[in-house]
Amino acid sequence: MAELKIDAVVFDVLGTLVDEPAGLRAGIRALTPSPDAAGTERLLLLWQRHIEREQRRVLDGDRPYVPGELLDREAAGLVAEAAGVGDPAAVEALARSARRLPPWPDTVAGLALIAGRFPLIGLSNASRTALLGLNAHAGLRWHQALSAEDARTYKPDPAVYRLAVTVAGVPPERLLMVAAHAWDLRGAQALGLRTAYVARPVGDPPTPADRFDLYAEGLADLAGQLELP
């Protein structure tokens, strides 16, 4: 690891540190009485596709920036409509499920281990308000948590990664971006950050063409590659 000299570690949150689909499934199951597994997955996919599509529209300039919590409310409304639920309180509860996402089993201990050596920066497409709830619910502890809301766009726009560079006060190549999404790492790489892919059951695996600095099976493996005890 002598060739990888970094001053801080930047972590993606959704999917990388918390199990987003599990939290949303729990919200969907609470919305409608006993949906079967196929029905839950259909509604989950409806949510995910809406978020992905609308973030892409913002990135492409086809929609003015709106924070992620508004997109969550839109997605919750679509899911509730598809499930035949019209109660506004139930829709709001479903939207808030996006802030109650369980951490992966190795997340809390892994962050603590790595924080013993490096400053940790969370960098998420979640809004500031949603990120506060996420951090509290999942027990995520940071030296700094940054929301894409501060750049008024979404990853992989370079402006989002630049938030971390500005806060760290070091050149991009002195930051290590950690994510379970290859698209996220490519965005960071384009700005000059070093990159580490962490495998998760959800996410966007690397392609054969990707060349990231580190590949880890989990946070303990990553900590070991960072020469931590």
C-alpha positions as CSV (number, residue, x, y, z in Angstrom):
1,M,0.0,0.0,0.0
2,A,3.0,2.3,-0.1
3,E,1.9,3.8,-3.4
4,L,-1.5,4.7,-2.0
5,K,-1.0,7.7,0.3
6,I,-4.2,9.2,1.6
7,D,-5.2,11.8,4.2
8,A,-8.9,11.0,4.6
9,V,-11.5,8.4,3.6
10,V,-14.8,9.4,1.9
11,F,-17.7,6.9,2.2
12,D,-20.8,6.6,0.1
13,V,-23.7,5.8,2.4
14,L,-26.7,4.4,0.5
15,G,-26.0,0.8,-0.4
16,T,-22.4,1.0,0.8
17,L,-23.0,1.4,4.6
18,V,-26.7,0.8,4.9
19,D,-29.0,-1.8,3.3
20,E,-31.3,0.5,1.4
21,P,-33.6,-2.1,-0.2
22,A,-34.2,-3.8,3.2
23,G,-35.3,-0.5,4.8
24,L,-37.6,0.3,1.9
25,R,-39.1,-3.2,1.9
26,A,-39.9,-2.7,5.6
27,G,-41.7,0.5,4.7
28,I,-43.7,-1.1,1.9
29,R,-44.8,-4.0,4.1
30,A,-46.0,-1.5,6.7
31,L,-47.9,0.4,4.0
32,T,-50.1,-2.3,2.8
33,P,-51.5,-5.4,4.5
34,S,-49.3,-8.5,3.9
35,P,-48.0,-7.9,0.4
36,D,-46.5,-11.1,-1.0
37,A,-42.8,-11.1,-1.9
38,A,-43.3,-10.5,-5.6
39,G,-45.6,-7.6,-4.8
40,T,-43.1,-6.0,-2.4
41,E,-40.3,-6.4,-5.0
42,R,-42.5,-4.8,-7.7
43,L,-43.2,-1.8,-5.5
44,L,-39.6,-1.5,-4.5
45,L,-38.6,-1.5,-8.1
46,L,-41.1,1.3,-8.8
47,W,-39.5,3.4,-6.1
48,Q,-35.9,2.7,-7.2
49,R,-36.7,3.5,-10.9
50,H,-38.4,6.8,-10.0
51,I,-35.4,7.9,-7.9
52,E,-32.9,6.9,-10.6
53,R,-34.9,8.5,-13.3
54,E,-35.5,11.8,-11.5
55,Q,-31.9,12.2,-10.4
56,R,-30.8,11.6,-14.0
57,R,-33.2,14.3,-15.1
58,V,-31.6,16.7,-12.7
59,L,-28.1,15.7,-13.9
60,D,-29.2,16.1,-17.5
61,G,-30.7,19.6,-16.8
62,D,-34.2,18.4,-17.6
63,R,-35.4,19.2,-14.1
64,P,-34.4,21.8,-11.6
65,Y,-32.6,20.5,-8.5
66,V,-34.9,19.2,-5.7
67,P,-33.5,17.5,-2.6
68,G,-33.6,13.8,-2.2
69,E,-36.3,13.8,0.5
70,L,-38.7,15.4,-2.1
71,L,-37.9,12.6,-4.5
72,D,-38.6,10.1,-1.7
73,R,-42.0,11.6,-1.2
74,E,-42.7,11.4,-4.9
75,A,-41.6,7.8,-4.9
76,A,-43.7,7.0,-1.9
77,G,-46.8,8.5,-3.5
78,L,-46.3,6.4,-6.6
79,V,-45.8,3.2,-4.6
80,A,-48.9,4.0,-2.4
81,E,-51.0,4.7,-5.5
82,A,-49.9,1.4,-7.0
83,A,-50.8,-0.4,-3.8
84,G,-54.2,1.3,-3.6
85,V,-53.4,3.3,-0.5
86,G,-54.5,6.9,-0.3
87,D,-53.9,7.8,3.3
88,P,-51.5,10.8,3.4
89,A,-50.2,9.8,6.8
90,A,-49.3,6.4,5.4
91,V,-47.6,7.9,2.4
92,E,-45.5,10.2,4.6
93,A,-44.6,7.2,6.8
94,L,-43.4,5.3,3.7
95,A,-41.4,8.3,2.6
96,R,-39.7,8.4,6.0
97,S,-38.7,4.8,5.7
98,A,-35.9,6.0,3.4
99,R,-34.3,7.4,6.6
100,R,-34.6,4.2,8.6
101,L,-32.2,2.0,6.7
102,P,-30.3,-0.8,8.6
103,P,-26.5,-0.8,8.5
104,W,-24.7,-3.8,7.1
105,P,-23.4,-6.1,9.8
106,D,-19.8,-4.8,9.5
107,T,-20.6,-1.1,9.1
108,V,-20.4,0.3,12.6
109,A,-17.3,-1.6,13.7
110,G,-15.6,-1.0,10.4
111,L,-16.1,2.7,10.5
112,A,-14.8,2.8,14.0
113,L,-11.7,0.9,13.0
114,I,-10.9,3.0,10.0
115,A,-11.7,6.2,12.0
116,G,-8.9,5.3,14.4
117,R,-6.4,6.2,11.6
118,F,-8.1,8.5,9.1
119,P,-10.7,11.3,9.2
120,L,-14.0,10.0,7.8
121,I,-16.3,11.9,5.5
122,G,-19.7,10.7,4.6
123,L,-20.8,11.8,1.1
124,S,-24.4,11.0,0.1
125,N,-27.0,11.9,-2.4
126,A,-29.4,11.9,0.5
127,S,-30.6,15.4,1.7
128,R,-29.2,17.0,4.8
129,T,-32.3,16.2,6.7
130,A,-32.5,12.6,5.5
131,L,-28.8,12.1,6.2
132,L,-29.3,13.2,9.8
133,G,-32.0,10.6,10.2
134,L,-29.9,7.9,8.4
135,N,-26.9,8.5,10.5
136,A,-28.8,8.4,13.8
137,H,-30.9,5.3,12.9
138,A,-27.9,3.2,11.6
139,G,-25.5,4.5,14.2
140,L,-23.1,6.0,11.6
141,R,-20.4,8.1,13.2
142,W,-18.4,10.6,11.1
143,H,-15.9,13.4,11.4
144,Q,-18.0,15.1,8.7
145,A,-21.1,14.2,6.8
146,L,-21.8,15.9,3.5
147,S,-25.0,15.9,1.4
148,A,-25.2,16.4,-2.3
149,E,-27.8,19.0,-1.4
150,D,-24.9,21.4,-0.7
151,A,-23.9,21.1,-4.4
152,R,-27.5,21.2,-5.6
153,T,-27.0,18.2,-7.8
154,Y,-26.4,14.5,-7.5
155,K,-23.5,12.2,-7.8
156,P,-21.8,11.5,-10.1
157,D,-21.7,15.2,-10.8
158,P,-18.1,16.4,-10.0
159,A,-19.5,19.2,-7.9
160,V,-20.5,16.6,-5.3
161,Y,-17.1,15.0,-4.9
162,R,-15.6,18.5,-4.8
163,L,-17.5,19.1,-1.6
164,A,-15.3,16.5,0.1
165,V,-12.1,17.8,-1.5
166,T,-13.0,21.3,-0.2
167,V,-13.8,20.1,3.3
168,A,-10.7,18.0,3.5
169,G,-8.4,20.8,2.3
170,V,-6.1,18.4,0.5
171,P,-5.6,17.5,-3.2
172,P,-8.2,15.0,-4.6
173,E,-5.5,12.3,-4.9
174,R,-5.1,12.4,-1.1
175,L,-8.7,11.2,-0.6
176,L,-10.0,7.6,-0.9
177,M,-13.6,7.3,-2.1
178,V,-15.2,4.1,-0.9
179,A,-18.4,2.8,-2.5
180,A,-20.3,-0.3,-3.5
181,H,-21.3,1.4,-6.8
182,A,-18.8,1.4,-9.6
183,W,-20.6,4.4,-11.2
184,D,-19.9,6.3,-8.0
185,L,-16.3,5.4,-8.0
186,R,-15.9,6.4,-11.6
187,G,-17.4,9.8,-10.8
188,A,-14.8,10.3,-8.0
189,Q,-12.0,9.0,-10.2
190,A,-12.8,11.6,-12.8
191,L,-12.1,14.3,-10.3
192,G,-8.8,12.6,-9.3
193,L,-9.8,10.8,-6.0
194,R,-8.4,7.4,-5.3
195,T,-11.0,4.7,-5.2
196,A,-12.0,1.5,-3.2
197,Y,-14.8,-0.8,-4.2
198,V,-16.5,-2.7,-1.4
199,A,-18.7,-5.6,-2.4
200,R,-22.2,-5.6,-1.1
201,P,-25.3,-7.7,-2.0
202,V,-26.7,-4.6,-3.6
203,G,-24.9,-2.1,-5.7
204,D,-23.1,-1.7,-9.0
205,P,-20.2,-4.2,-9.4
206,P,-17.1,-3.1,-11.4
207,T,-16.8,-4.0,-15.0
208,P,-13.6,-5.6,-16.5
209,A,-12.7,-2.1,-17.8
210,D,-12.7,-0.5,-14.3
211,R,-9.4,0.1,-12.6
212,F,-9.9,1.0,-8.9
213,D,-7.1,1.3,-6.4
214,L,-8.6,-1.2,-3.9
215,Y,-11.2,-4.0,-4.0
216,A,-12.5,-5.2,-0.7
217,E,-15.0,-7.9,0.5
218,G,-16.1,-5.7,3.4
219,L,-15.0,-3.0,5.7
220,A,-12.7,-5.4,7.8
221,D,-11.0,-6.4,4.5
222,L,-10.7,-2.7,3.6
223,A,-9.2,-1.8,7.0
224,G,-6.7,-4.6,6.5
225,Q,-5.7,-3.3,3.1
226,L,-5.3,0.1,4.7
227,E,-2.8,-1.6,7.1
228,L,-5.0,-1.2,10.1
229,P,-4.7,-3.7,13.0
